[in-house]
Amino acid sequence: MKDLKKTCLILHGQRPLILISVILVLLLSMGWKVLVCILKSNGKYLFLNRMVYYDEHGVFNTIIVGAIGVILFFIFHNKKARVLISVLCISALLLSISVSNAFWPPDREYFSFVSPDKRTTLIIEECSWLLGGWSNCYVEIKPYLLEKLDSDITTDDGYRPFSAGDYTIDWEDNFVLITYGFGNAGIQKESVLNLSE
């Protein structure tokens, strides 16, 4: 108990520094979300650490809600207000985490394919959730920046053709033909990706 009181006193003395740090984290997280939203509205996506970043990622919502809660906690000195802020922020954090986990497929895999002339890199994002399977297709326009292609790759019963090696890719001048397993009785489907759009 003495250690806890000592820690609280130390934190109370560092209050301005903590508040400034939290405000910086809040501004950076909000800036990241704005950047991702602007890119997404133009059909572009960040590709970092082998993962496409969407606005839907709950981690930044969680950081923003937590940072706002800490700032409000430091601003208000009334105990009732602090309790209310704590309850609201914890509820918002739990809601943000649960919603992002419930509505976004947790299991995504990425596959890269380079054209024969080495000029184009195709990124396939393979997803499955419940009884559905699908893949999003992107072309790399710059390092760490992708452009989403109009594609129609869906599978039955969460089947993952790229993970299973059940696909072929044929490169043409301005398009790519992907033949892939649908996952039902050996059915094969095709999707044409237009690279010139």
C-alpha angles and dihedrals in degrees: 000000000000090000091052092051091048091051091049091051091050091049091047089055090050093049098121092047092049091047093050091048092050092048090052091050089049093050093047092048092048090046090052091051092048091050092049091048093050092049092046092052087058094047093255129125137189114242111199130156091002092301134107112229119223130179088246094073105121095208093080093044087053093049092048094048091046093048093049089050093052092048092050090046090057094044098052118061098181110108094219091051091049092050091049092048091049093050093046094047094047090049091048091048092050091047092048093050095045095045094048091049094045099048103033120068108245095206117068128154128193130214127188124207124184121207118243091253090051092233100108131051118197118201119199118198107200117199138175131183128172106322097340132089129186143156130218117211127212137175120216109240097171134357107292093004124098135184118215117236125212103254139160107205111148130152139197125255095359093299114173109207097178093051089048093048089239099140145079128209122206117190120210130173099276105005145042124223114210119191112191142170114262092204099239120103093326095301113166123206134188134221125188118210117201109215096184097066 
